[in-house]
């Protein structure tokens, strides 16, 4: 019993420290600093070597940040879909929630490079993939084609690709330069999927 309690306390402490490290990484990025284990360790008040007990390298740290952001993104999309209810406008509202977070987050932009570097072999990569699947499921549900079929899964990826591309255009100022608003594009996306329902 004592050993079980000790293990439980150790696991809680590990999780709290990991969260503290991720918070420190976000502060480093927000402050305009270079995201490196050395800078994050300094911000968190640790020796750089201490971070290796939590993240093997910078890529794992980036994936952990992106995985946390995916959790927030999926929750925001579910809330937007629920607030909209069923039918017309549901996909646009869900995608708008995703777009708002994608435009604010730097971790999503860095995730593809980190995924390539870890090649799906790390726990961080698997965690990221699991949370990505959860976010894709929300999008396919909002598109009216639940992800319990190959077609629904394809719709989730298709909508995600459109929203990520839209975020790229919006973040770079190209969407406005082209004379479009994100709301206009999202309404169009919603109407395209509405015609398929």
Backbone as ProteinMPNN parsed JSONL, in Angstrom:
{"seq_chain_A": "XXXXXXXXXXXXXXXXXXXXXXXXXXXXXXXXXXXXXXXXXXXXXXXXXXXXXXXXXXXXXXXXXXXXXXXXXXXXXXXXXXXXXXXXXXXXXXXXXXXXXXXXXXXXXXXXXXXXXXXXXXXXXXXXXXXXXXXXXXXXXXXXXXXXXXXXXXXXXXXXXXXXXXXXXXXXXXXXXXXXXXXXXXXXXXXXXXXXX", "coords_chain_A": {"N_chain_A": [[0.823, -1.196, 0.0], [1.906, 1.268, 0.811], [3.901, 1.55, -1.093], [2.382, 1.746, -3.423], [1.041, 4.179, -2.972], [3.24, 5.866, -2.888], [4.183, 5.592, -5.507], [2.035, 6.702, -6.832], [2.119, 9.364, -5.885], [4.591, 10.082, -6.946], [4.058, 9.882, -9.687], [2.148, 11.915, -9.965], [3.705, 14.132, -9.258], [5.585, 14.039, -11.317], [3.928, 14.537, -13.533], [3.065, 17.126, -12.885], [5.489, 18.529, -12.958], [6.165, 18.167, -15.635], [4.084, 19.6, -16.852], [4.775, 22.126, -15.893], [7.177, 22.497, -17.249], [6.266, 22.58, -19.899], [4.709, 24.891, -19.723], [6.746, 26.731, -19.247], [8.086, 26.529, -21.674], [6.174, 27.647, -23.356], [6.222, 30.268, -22.399], [8.807, 31.021, -23.131], [8.605, 30.991, -25.93], [6.565, 32.897, -26.274], [7.882, 35.121, -25.375], [9.567, 35.62, -27.417], [11.897, 34.231, -27.551], [14.386, 31.742, -28.471], [13.295, 28.466, -28.984], [14.625, 26.136, -27.196], [15.977, 23.33, -25.447], [17.746, 24.174, -23.499], [17.08, 26.932, -23.088], [14.428, 26.641, -22.26], [14.769, 25.091, -19.956], [16.163, 26.924, -18.352], [14.167, 28.878, -18.058], [12.28, 27.402, -16.67], [13.602, 26.903, -14.373], [15.384, 24.794, -14.03], [18.215, 22.573, -14.328], [19.667, 22.087, -17.535], [20.026, 19.344, -18.187], [18.108, 18.09, -16.657], [15.718, 18.224, -18.014], [15.789, 16.175, -19.836], [14.74, 13.948, -18.671], [12.116, 14.176, -19.174], [11.679, 14.952, -21.807], [13.125, 13.8, -24.738], [14.354, 15.344, -26.64], [14.332, 18.497, -28.428], [12.395, 18.211, -30.439], [10.552, 16.373, -29.359], [9.595, 17.924, -27.282], [8.358, 19.996, -28.737], [6.328, 18.482, -29.997], [4.868, 17.691, -27.763], [3.901, 20.172, -26.893], [2.312, 20.824, -29.124], [0.496, 18.679, -29.034], [-0.86, 19.232, -26.648], [-2.027, 21.623, -27.466], [-3.695, 20.629, -29.45], [-5.577, 19.288, -27.922], [-6.883, 21.431, -26.687], [-7.846, 22.651, -29.0], [-9.595, 20.664, -30.082], [-11.497, 20.573, -28.028], [-12.523, 23.206, -28.128], [-13.642, 23.169, -30.689], [-15.623, 21.168, -30.368], [-17.284, 22.46, -28.511], [-18.095, 24.681, -30.025], [-19.5, 23.4, -32.074], [-21.559, 22.214, -30.593], [-22.846, 24.49, -29.589], [-23.835, 25.57, -31.918], [-25.607, 23.668, -32.724], [-27.444, 21.275, -34.682], [-27.267, 20.844, -38.27], [-27.285, 23.477, -40.769], [-24.508, 25.654, -40.903], [-23.09, 24.507, -38.854], [-20.63, 23.206, -39.44], [-19.156, 25.424, -40.333], [-19.039, 26.961, -37.971], [-17.631, 25.228, -36.293], [-15.222, 24.925, -37.707], [-14.408, 27.597, -37.675], [-13.791, 27.964, -34.994], [-11.58, 26.29, -34.821], [-9.893, 27.573, -36.651], [-9.396, 30.041, -35.394], [-7.793, 29.271, -33.224], [-5.669, 28.008, -34.556], [-4.524, 30.138, -35.888], [-3.379, 31.503, -33.799], [-1.544, 29.813, -32.577], [1.806, 28.757, -32.417], [2.855, 26.28, -32.19], [1.63, 24.392, -33.826], [2.581, 24.989, -36.346], [5.217, 24.21, -36.141], [5.062, 21.513, -35.661], [4.985, 19.591, -37.906], [7.714, 19.345, -38.764], [8.87, 18.367, -36.428], [7.515, 15.947, -36.166], [8.476, 14.568, -38.398], [11.14, 14.312, -37.656], [11.034, 12.635, -35.437], [9.838, 10.438, -36.438], [7.515, 8.98, -35.713], [8.18, 7.303, -33.626], [8.305, 7.999, -30.997], [6.878, 8.515, -27.708], [5.757, 11.018, -27.536], [5.152, 11.557, -30.202], [3.218, 9.594, -30.707], [1.255, 10.393, -28.884], [0.614, 12.903, -29.957], [-0.438, 12.071, -32.458], [-2.712, 10.617, -31.615], [-4.259, 12.652, -30.455], [-4.598, 14.255, -32.659], [-6.201, 12.631, -34.252], [-8.52, 12.657, -32.691], [-9.272, 15.36, -32.99], [-9.719, 15.424, -35.749], [-11.915, 13.743, -35.881], [-13.895, 15.31, -34.684], [-14.16, 17.289, -36.643], [-15.037, 15.755, -38.876], [-17.492, 14.841, -37.907], [-18.81, 17.303, -37.654], [-18.943, 17.969, -40.306], [-20.928, 16.335, -41.089], [-20.555, 13.705, -41.631], [-19.818, 11.201, -39.91], [-16.779, 9.911, -38.41], [-16.707, 7.134, -38.443], [-16.487, 5.692, -40.671], [-14.586, 5.044, -43.662], [-15.035, 7.025, -45.537], [-16.018, 9.121, -43.927], [-13.743, 9.595, -42.391], [-12.016, 10.498, -44.379], [-13.352, 12.865, -45.05], [-12.946, 14.316, -42.693], [-10.146, 14.714, -42.786], [-10.001, 16.152, -45.172], [-11.468, 18.514, -44.564], [-9.896, 19.426, -42.44], [-7.498, 19.935, -43.8], [-8.33, 22.035, -45.427], [-8.959, 23.991, -43.489], [-6.495, 24.314, -42.172], [-4.954, 25.218, -44.312], [-6.341, 27.605, -44.803], [-5.771, 28.924, -42.411], [-3.045, 29.323, -42.771], [-3.076, 31.108, -44.963], [-4.479, 33.216, -43.709], [-2.815, 33.892, -41.484], [-0.553, 34.826, -42.792], [-1.461, 37.069, -44.02], [-2.316, 36.894, -46.58], [-4.887, 36.079, -47.258], [-6.599, 38.259, -46.827], [-5.314, 39.998, -48.587], [-6.0, 38.806, -50.961], [-8.602, 39.451, -51.069], [-10.564, 38.141, -49.611], [-12.557, 36.999, -46.826], [-12.184, 35.124, -43.815], [-14.567, 34.195, -42.755], [-16.274, 34.182, -44.99], [-15.094, 32.174, -46.576], [-15.333, 29.978, -44.867], [-18.125, 29.75, -44.625], [-18.684, 29.003, -47.222], [-17.371, 26.545, -47.368], [-18.909, 25.144, -45.509], [-21.387, 25.176, -46.848], [-20.791, 23.623, -49.089], [-20.326, 21.098, -47.957], [-22.821, 20.77, -46.815], [-24.408, 20.314, -49.011], [-23.787, 17.739, -49.572], [-24.836, 16.216, -47.587]], "CA_chain_A": [[0.0, 0.0, 0.0], [2.785, 2.423, 0.879], [4.573, 1.641, -2.38], [1.398, 2.229, -4.383], [0.852, 5.602, -2.704], [4.47, 6.542, -3.279], [4.182, 5.627, -6.966], [1.006, 7.652, -7.227], [2.663, 10.706, -5.617], [5.667, 10.297, -7.909], [3.427, 10.116, -10.994], [1.545, 13.252, -9.91], [4.804, 15.101, -9.278], [6.139, 14.001, -12.674], [2.969, 15.222, -14.407], [3.091, 18.556, -12.556], [6.745, 19.083, -13.464], [6.038, 18.187, -17.098], [3.223, 20.746, -17.157], [5.586, 23.317, -15.638], [8.144, 22.622, -18.354], [5.507, 23.03, -21.074], [4.37, 26.297, -19.483], [7.989, 27.488, -19.442], [8.328, 26.562, -23.12], [5.25, 28.633, -23.934], [6.72, 31.602, -22.026], [9.986, 31.291, -23.963], [8.119, 31.319, -27.276], [5.82, 34.159, -26.194], [8.863, 36.186, -25.177], [10.366, 35.771, -28.618], [13.158, 33.509, -27.442], [14.552, 30.503, -29.235], [12.821, 27.297, -28.253], [15.647, 25.106, -27.043], [15.88, 22.736, -24.113], [18.536, 25.017, -22.592], [16.285, 28.109, -22.734], [13.249, 26.203, -21.505], [15.249, 24.695, -18.629], [16.446, 28.152, -17.602], [12.876, 29.504, -17.728], [11.589, 26.553, -15.69], [14.4, 26.831, -13.148], [16.031, 23.486, -13.964], [19.427, 22.353, -15.107], [19.25, 21.547, -18.84], [19.994, 17.875, -18.192], [16.895, 17.624, -15.967], [14.618, 18.124, -18.965], [15.869, 14.93, -20.587], [13.883, 12.967, -18.016], [10.753, 14.433, -19.626], [11.676, 15.059, -23.262], [14.417, 13.345, -25.257], [14.951, 16.399, -27.447], [13.463, 19.629, -28.742], [11.263, 17.747, -31.237], [9.545, 15.812, -28.452], [9.001, 19.062, -26.576], [7.435, 20.626, -29.686], [5.155, 17.62, -30.173], [4.076, 17.762, -26.534], [3.183, 21.447, -26.951], [1.271, 20.711, -30.154], [-0.53, 17.746, -28.543], [-1.681, 19.986, -25.7], [-2.826, 22.566, -28.246], [-4.748, 19.859, -30.13], [-6.625, 19.041, -26.924], [-7.63, 22.692, -26.578], [-8.518, 22.836, -30.28], [-10.726, 19.726, -30.174], [-12.519, 21.012, -27.065], [-13.148, 24.423, -28.663], [-14.48, 22.78, -31.827], [-16.817, 20.479, -29.844], [-18.152, 23.472, -27.907], [-18.684, 25.476, -31.112], [-20.49, 22.553, -32.749], [-22.706, 22.06, -29.693], [-23.546, 25.78, -29.516], [-24.504, 25.77, -33.206], [-26.646, 22.662, -32.903], [-27.329, 20.514, -35.929], [-27.644, 21.487, -39.526], [-26.528, 24.504, -41.475], [-23.639, 26.512, -40.102], [-22.362, 23.755, -37.832], [-19.255, 23.03, -39.881], [-18.511, 26.744, -40.344], [-18.76, 27.343, -36.583], [-16.585, 24.334, -35.798], [-13.98, 25.288, -38.394], [-14.019, 28.935, -37.212], [-13.13, 27.773, -33.696], [-10.255, 25.739, -35.124], [-9.111, 28.604, -37.327], [-8.965, 31.036, -34.413], [-6.665, 28.718, -32.453], [-4.548, 27.762, -35.472], [-3.886, 31.418, -36.187], [-2.669, 31.962, -32.604], [-0.575, 28.835, -32.088], [3.025, 28.495, -33.175], [3.25, 24.87, -32.06], [1.138, 23.623, -34.966], [3.468, 25.231, -37.477], [6.471, 23.487, -35.917], [4.814, 20.081, -35.47], [5.386, 18.693, -39.005], [9.154, 19.087, -38.713], [9.142, 17.52, -35.263], [7.011, 14.608, -36.478], [9.418, 13.941, -39.325], [12.376, 14.013, -36.943], [10.834, 11.518, -34.517], [9.358, 9.329, -37.278], [6.459, 8.21, -35.071], [8.705, 6.31, -32.685], [8.313, 8.502, -29.63], [5.598, 8.643, -27.02], [5.217, 12.331, -27.899], [4.56, 11.413, -31.538], [1.98, 8.807, -30.582], [0.279, 11.248, -28.21], [0.185, 13.883, -30.959], [-1.302, 11.392, -33.432], [-3.991, 10.315, -30.974], [-5.036, 13.879, -30.304], [-4.944, 14.684, -34.007], [-7.346, 11.806, -34.65], [-9.691, 13.169, -31.966], [-9.666, 16.622, -33.628], [-10.269, 15.085, -37.062], [-13.249, 13.183, -35.647], [-14.815, 16.434, -34.46], [-14.416, 17.92, -37.943], [-15.867, 14.907, -39.737], [-18.844, 14.883, -37.343], [-19.396, 18.597, -38.002], [-19.208, 17.941, -41.749], [-22.109, 15.507, -41.299], [-20.148, 12.37, -42.04], [-19.027, 10.724, -38.778], [-15.512, 9.251, -38.732], [-16.763, 5.683, -38.26], [-16.31, 5.067, -41.991], [-13.448, 5.589, -44.41], [-15.51, 8.273, -46.148], [-16.052, 10.122, -42.867], [-12.363, 9.921, -42.043], [-11.517, 11.333, -45.483], [-13.947, 14.188, -44.892], [-12.241, 14.982, -41.598], [-8.84, 15.147, -43.288], [-10.255, 17.177, -46.186], [-11.839, 19.752, -43.88], [-8.72, 19.881, -41.696], [-6.56, 20.508, -44.77], [-8.874, 23.335, -45.833], [-8.849, 24.93, -42.368], [-5.067, 24.594, -41.965], [-4.563, 26.095, -45.421], [-6.953, 28.904, -44.547], [-4.981, 29.542, -41.336], [-1.8, 29.764, -43.388], [-3.405, 32.326, -45.703], [-4.858, 34.281, -42.767], [-1.637, 34.313, -40.7], [0.405, 35.534, -43.638], [-2.101, 38.251, -44.575], [-2.64, 36.652, -47.99], [-6.333, 35.955, -47.441], [-7.095, 39.632, -46.966], [-4.738, 40.546, -49.825], [-6.754, 38.222, -52.068], [-9.944, 40.011, -51.037], [-11.511, 37.227, -48.969], [-12.582, 36.917, -45.367], [-12.25, 33.727, -43.378], [-15.989, 33.842, -42.609], [-16.796, 33.877, -46.314], [-14.565, 30.876, -46.998], [-15.901, 28.936, -43.998], [-19.526, 29.564, -45.029], [-18.65, 28.26, -48.488], [-17.016, 25.173, -47.008], [-20.101, 24.565, -44.881], [-22.439, 24.937, -47.855], [-20.351, 22.505, -49.926], [-20.592, 19.84, -47.252], [-24.264, 20.661, -46.616], [-25.009, 19.751, -50.223], [-23.482, 16.311, -49.6], [-25.529, 15.535, -46.482]], "C_chain_A": [[0.867, 1.259, 0.0], [3.48, 2.628, -0.468], [3.624, 2.189, -3.443], [1.158, 3.724, -4.2], [2.074, 6.409, -3.134], [4.539, 6.663, -4.805], [3.168, 6.644, -7.496], [1.485, 9.095, -7.03], [3.752, 11.047, -6.629], [5.096, 10.601, -9.298], [2.791, 11.505, -11.049], [2.617, 14.336, -9.974], [5.419, 15.184, -10.669], [5.231, 14.769, -13.635], [2.982, 16.732, -14.15], [4.369, 19.214, -13.083], [6.706, 19.188, -14.981], [5.182, 19.371, -17.54], [3.984, 22.046, -16.956], [6.597, 23.562, -16.742], [7.441, 23.123, -19.606], [5.099, 24.496, -20.926], [5.592, 27.192, -19.695], [8.308, 27.606, -20.929], [7.413, 27.585, -23.789], [5.696, 30.063, -23.607], [7.937, 31.986, -22.875], [9.547, 31.727, -25.355], [7.41, 32.669, -27.273], [6.765, 35.347, -26.032], [9.776, 36.399, -26.37], [11.7, 35.052, -28.573], [13.186, 32.263, -28.3], [14.088, 29.333, -28.38], [13.912, 26.234, -28.291], [15.502, 24.549, -25.639], [16.638, 23.587, -23.1], [17.729, 26.239, -22.14], [15.066, 27.741, -21.901], [13.65, 25.802, -20.09], [15.518, 25.918, -17.767], [15.152, 28.828, -17.163], [12.144, 28.722, -16.64], [12.353, 26.447, -14.369], [15.076, 25.485, -12.938], [17.393, 23.541, -14.645], [18.994, 21.743, -16.436], [19.138, 20.024, -18.856], [18.717, 17.326, -17.549], [15.728, 17.454, -16.932], [14.624, 16.816, -19.74], [15.095, 13.798, -19.915], [12.434, 13.083, -18.466], [10.64, 14.434, -21.15], [13.068, 14.695, -23.77], [15.136, 14.434, -26.04], [13.918, 17.495, -27.703], [12.228, 19.187, -29.529], [10.171, 17.14, -30.365], [8.852, 16.909, -27.661], [7.994, 19.77, -27.483], [6.164, 19.8, -29.876], [4.264, 17.633, -28.939], [3.277, 19.062, -26.491], [2.03, 21.374, -27.947], [0.151, 19.772, -29.721], [-1.441, 18.438, -27.536], [-2.588, 20.97, -26.44], [-3.953, 21.856, -29.005], [-5.894, 19.54, -29.18], [-7.515, 20.275, -26.785], [-8.451, 22.922, -27.844], [-9.752, 21.938, -30.401], [-11.851, 20.14, -29.228], [-13.26, 22.242, -27.597], [-14.062, 24.091, -29.838], [-15.75, 22.074, -31.362], [-17.799, 21.478, -29.25], [-18.835, 24.318, -28.975], [-19.757, 24.683, -31.839], [-21.744, 22.408, -31.891], [-23.521, 23.351, -29.619], [-24.345, 26.045, -30.794], [-25.679, 24.822, -33.376], [-26.432, 21.916, -34.199], [-27.601, 21.382, -37.138], [-26.704, 22.556, -40.023], [-25.728, 25.383, -40.52], [-22.796, 25.778, -39.079], [-20.892, 23.577, -38.212], [-18.515, 24.362, -39.876], [-18.15, 27.179, -38.936], [-17.625, 26.51, -36.004], [-15.234, 24.705, -36.394], [-13.495, 26.669, -37.961], [-13.309, 28.843, -35.857], [-11.718, 27.237, -33.898], [-9.356, 26.812, -35.724], [-8.571, 29.635, -36.335], [-7.751, 30.53, -33.625], [-5.447, 28.457, -33.339], [-3.8, 29.053, -35.791], [-3.074, 31.944, -35.008], [-1.494, 31.071, -32.222], [0.624, 28.675, -33.018], [3.4, 27.021, -33.144], [2.773, 24.034, -33.244], [2.049, 23.789, -36.178], [4.759, 24.428, -37.353], [6.282, 21.974, -35.857], [5.233, 19.204, -36.651], [6.875, 18.365, -39.018], [9.513, 18.171, -37.561], [8.651, 16.099, -35.498], [7.957, 13.868, -37.405], [10.692, 13.513, -38.601], [12.226, 12.812, -36.003], [10.323, 10.276, -35.224], [8.374, 8.409, -36.562], [6.926, 7.207, -34.034], [8.622, 6.761, -31.239], [6.915, 8.496, -29.022], [4.941, 9.966, -27.385], [4.544, 12.272, -29.271], [3.255, 10.645, -31.496], [0.881, 9.619, -29.9], [-0.272, 12.287, -29.184], [-0.782, 13.241, -31.948], [-2.671, 11.074, -32.85], [-4.872, 11.548, -30.841], [-5.436, 14.467, -31.658], [-6.164, 13.915, -34.504], [-8.617, 12.299, -33.964], [-10.19, 14.471, -32.598], [-10.282, 16.364, -35.001], [-11.679, 14.51, -36.94], [-14.277, 14.294, -35.43], [-15.159, 17.099, -35.787], [-15.294, 17.058, -38.844], [-17.304, 14.845, -39.217], [-19.543, 16.183, -37.737], [-19.725, 18.679, -39.49], [-20.413, 17.07, -42.076], [-21.797, 14.101, -41.754], [-19.237, 11.802, -40.958], [-17.842, 9.849, -39.193], [-15.529, 7.745, -38.525], [-16.713, 4.939, -39.594], [-15.092, 5.703, -42.653], [-13.816, 6.93, -45.041], [-15.535, 9.408, -45.117], [-14.658, 10.553, -42.448], [-11.736, 10.814, -43.114], [-12.074, 12.748, -45.379], [-13.263, 14.973, -43.783], [-10.896, 15.519, -42.039], [-9.007, 16.274, -44.305], [-10.588, 18.523, -45.534], [-10.645, 20.308, -43.114], [-7.71, 20.54, -42.633], [-7.035, 21.897, -45.214], [-8.688, 24.369, -44.72], [-7.385, 25.296, -42.109], [-4.551, 25.504, -43.083], [-5.104, 27.503, -45.246], [-6.191, 29.653, -43.454], [-3.659, 30.07, -41.878], [-2.019, 31.061, -44.163], [-3.694, 33.487, -44.743], [-3.651, 34.798, -41.993], [-0.658, 35.134, -41.514], [-0.17, 36.827, -44.23], [-2.526, 38.076, -46.025], [-4.142, 36.567, -48.225], [-6.95, 37.328, -47.676], [-6.581, 40.261, -48.259], [-5.472, 40.018, -51.056], [-8.204, 38.708, -52.106], [-10.998, 39.109, -50.422], [-11.472, 37.395, -47.454], [-12.67, 35.445, -44.984], [-13.697, 33.289, -43.217], [-16.606, 33.451, -43.945], [-16.358, 32.484, -46.775], [-15.19, 29.757, -46.165], [-17.376, 28.691, -44.308], [-19.605, 28.739, -46.317], [-18.321, 26.796, -48.24], [-18.218, 24.455, -46.405], [-21.173, 24.253, -45.922], [-22.061, 23.785, -48.783], [-20.631, 21.168, -49.249], [-22.082, 19.669, -46.984], [-24.931, 20.028, -47.832], [-24.751, 18.252, -50.329], [-24.255, 15.515, -48.55], [-26.825, 14.924, -46.933]], "O_chain_A": [[0.587, 2.208, -0.733], [3.626, 3.762, -0.925], [4.025, 3.007, -4.27], [1.079, 4.459, -5.185], [1.945, 7.506, -3.678], [4.911, 7.712, -5.332], [3.419, 7.346, -8.475], [1.284, 9.946, -7.897], [3.822, 12.177, -7.113], [5.599, 11.478, -9.999], [2.887, 12.193, -12.065], [2.45, 15.34, -10.666], [5.738, 16.273, -11.147], [5.708, 15.556, -14.452], [2.918, 17.523, -15.09], [4.327, 20.332, -13.596], [7.161, 20.18, -15.55], [5.525, 20.065, -18.497], [3.855, 22.971, -17.758], [6.842, 24.706, -17.125], [7.961, 23.996, -20.302], [5.139, 25.254, -21.895], [5.48, 28.282, -20.257], [8.748, 28.658, -21.391], [7.84, 28.307, -24.689], [5.565, 30.963, -24.438], [8.075, 33.138, -23.286], [10.053, 32.711, -25.894], [7.628, 33.491, -28.163], [6.475, 36.448, -26.501], [10.657, 37.258, -26.339], [12.541, 35.239, -29.453], [12.159, 31.792, -28.788], [14.443, 29.224, -27.207], [14.091, 25.534, -29.287], [14.969, 25.212, -24.749], [16.208, 23.704, -21.952], [17.694, 26.552, -20.949], [14.714, 28.444, -20.952], [12.954, 26.133, -19.13], [15.15, 25.951, -16.593], [15.047, 29.297, -16.029], [11.47, 29.307, -15.792], [11.818, 25.964, -13.371], [15.315, 25.077, -11.802], [17.676, 24.442, -15.434], [18.046, 20.958, -16.467], [18.23, 19.481, -19.486], [18.295, 16.214, -17.867], [14.845, 16.63, -16.696], [13.587, 16.39, -20.248], [14.827, 12.78, -20.553], [11.617, 12.207, -18.182], [9.644, 13.981, -21.713], [14.069, 15.223, -23.287], [16.365, 14.457, -26.102], [12.778, 17.416, -27.244], [11.138, 19.719, -29.319], [8.987, 17.37, -30.61], [7.651, 16.828, -27.401], [6.895, 20.107, -27.042], [5.06, 20.345, -29.912], [3.039, 17.59, -29.056], [2.11, 19.061, -26.099], [0.915, 21.805, -27.655], [-1.018, 20.032, -30.006], [-2.658, 18.252, -27.567], [-3.758, 21.133, -26.096], [-5.035, 22.415, -29.181], [-7.055, 19.524, -29.589], [-8.742, 20.172, -26.767], [-9.608, 23.335, -27.774], [-10.827, 22.404, -30.779], [-13.025, 20.066, -29.589], [-14.487, 22.307, -27.523], [-15.14, 24.671, -29.967], [-16.832, 22.336, -31.886], [-19.007, 21.363, -29.458], [-20.017, 24.638, -28.851], [-20.806, 25.226, -32.185], [-22.862, 22.472, -32.403], [-24.751, 23.307, -29.589], [-25.405, 26.669, -30.752], [-26.635, 25.131, -34.087], [-25.332, 21.934, -34.751], [-28.099, 22.502, -37.03], [-25.505, 22.549, -39.744], [-26.218, 25.796, -39.469], [-21.883, 26.361, -38.496], [-20.009, 23.781, -37.379], [-17.359, 24.421, -39.456], [-17.063, 27.714, -38.72], [-16.758, 27.033, -35.304], [-14.231, 24.789, -35.686], [-12.287, 26.895, -37.886], [-12.34, 29.562, -35.609], [-10.777, 27.671, -33.233], [-8.192, 26.938, -35.345], [-7.416, 30.05, -36.433], [-6.8, 31.276, -33.391], [-4.313, 28.665, -32.908], [-2.579, 29.047, -35.945], [-2.167, 32.753, -35.202], [-0.542, 31.543, -31.6], [0.482, 28.485, -34.226], [4.178, 26.561, -33.98], [3.437, 23.071, -33.627], [2.261, 22.846, -36.941], [5.33, 24.012, -38.362], [7.253, 21.229, -35.989], [5.803, 18.139, -36.418], [7.253, 17.219, -39.259], [10.366, 17.295, -37.701], [9.301, 15.143, -35.075], [8.212, 12.678, -37.221], [11.256, 12.463, -38.906], [13.179, 12.059, -35.798], [10.37, 9.18, -34.667], [8.39, 7.197, -36.775], [6.152, 6.351, -33.606], [8.855, 5.958, -30.336], [5.909, 8.476, -29.732], [3.72, 10.04, -27.528], [3.487, 12.87, -29.474], [2.293, 11.006, -32.175], [-0.285, 9.545, -30.289], [-1.479, 12.523, -29.231], [-1.833, 13.81, -32.244], [-3.685, 11.246, -33.526], [-6.078, 11.494, -31.084], [-6.485, 15.1, -31.783], [-7.06, 14.499, -35.114], [-9.676, 12.352, -34.589], [-11.398, 14.668, -32.729], [-11.259, 17.013, -35.375], [-12.533, 14.758, -37.79], [-15.397, 14.219, -35.937], [-16.317, 17.435, -36.032], [-16.198, 17.572, -39.503], [-18.241, 14.8, -40.014], [-20.717, 16.176, -38.108], [-20.665, 19.367, -39.889], [-20.876, 17.062, -43.217], [-22.684, 13.382, -42.214], [-18.015, 11.904, -41.066], [-17.9, 9.14, -40.198], [-14.466, 7.129, -38.438], [-16.873, 3.719, -39.645], [-14.633, 6.77, -42.245], [-13.003, 7.854, -45.074], [-15.116, 10.527, -45.414], [-14.416, 11.73, -42.183], [-11.019, 11.764, -42.802], [-11.349, 13.719, -45.595], [-13.028, 16.173, -43.927], [-10.537, 16.649, -41.71], [-8.243, 17.239, -44.299], [-10.038, 19.553, -45.923], [-10.401, 21.514, -43.13], [-7.135, 21.577, -42.303], [-6.231, 22.818, -45.358], [-8.297, 25.505, -44.991], [-7.073, 26.459, -41.854], [-3.801, 26.445, -42.827], [-4.405, 28.481, -45.511], [-5.987, 30.863, -43.55], [-3.208, 31.146, -41.484], [-1.237, 32.004, -44.035], [-3.212, 34.602, -44.944], [-3.477, 36.009, -41.857], [-0.006, 36.035, -40.988], [0.553, 37.592, -44.869], [-3.042, 39.012, -46.635], [-4.618, 36.949, -49.294], [-7.727, 37.523, -48.611], [-7.317, 40.971, -48.946], [-5.556, 40.704, -52.075], [-8.941, 38.419, -53.049], [-12.191, 39.282, -50.675], [-10.489, 37.87, -46.886], [-13.174, 34.624, -45.751], [-14.03, 32.14, -43.507], [-17.377, 32.494, -44.019], [-17.162, 31.714, -47.3], [-15.538, 28.705, -46.702], [-17.833, 27.55, -44.261], [-20.483, 27.89, -46.473], [-18.929, 25.909, -48.84], [-18.507, 23.308, -46.745], [-21.794, 23.191, -45.881], [-22.939, 23.041, -49.22], [-21.111, 20.227, -49.881], [-22.567, 18.539, -46.929], [-25.908, 19.291, -47.696], [-25.424, 17.563, -51.096], [-24.319, 14.288, -48.616], [-27.533, 14.315, -46.13]]}, "name": "protein", "num_of_chains": 1, "seq": "XXXXXXXXXXXXXXXXXXXXXXXXXXXXXXXXXXXXXXXXXXXXXXXXXXXXXXXXXXXXXXXXXXXXXXXXXXXXXXXXXXXXXXXXXXXXXXXXXXXXXXXXXXXXXXXXXXXXXXXXXXXXXXXXXXXXXXXXXXXXXXXXXXXXXXXXXXXXXXXXXXXXXXXXXXXXXXXXXXXXXXXXXXXXXXXXXXXXX"}
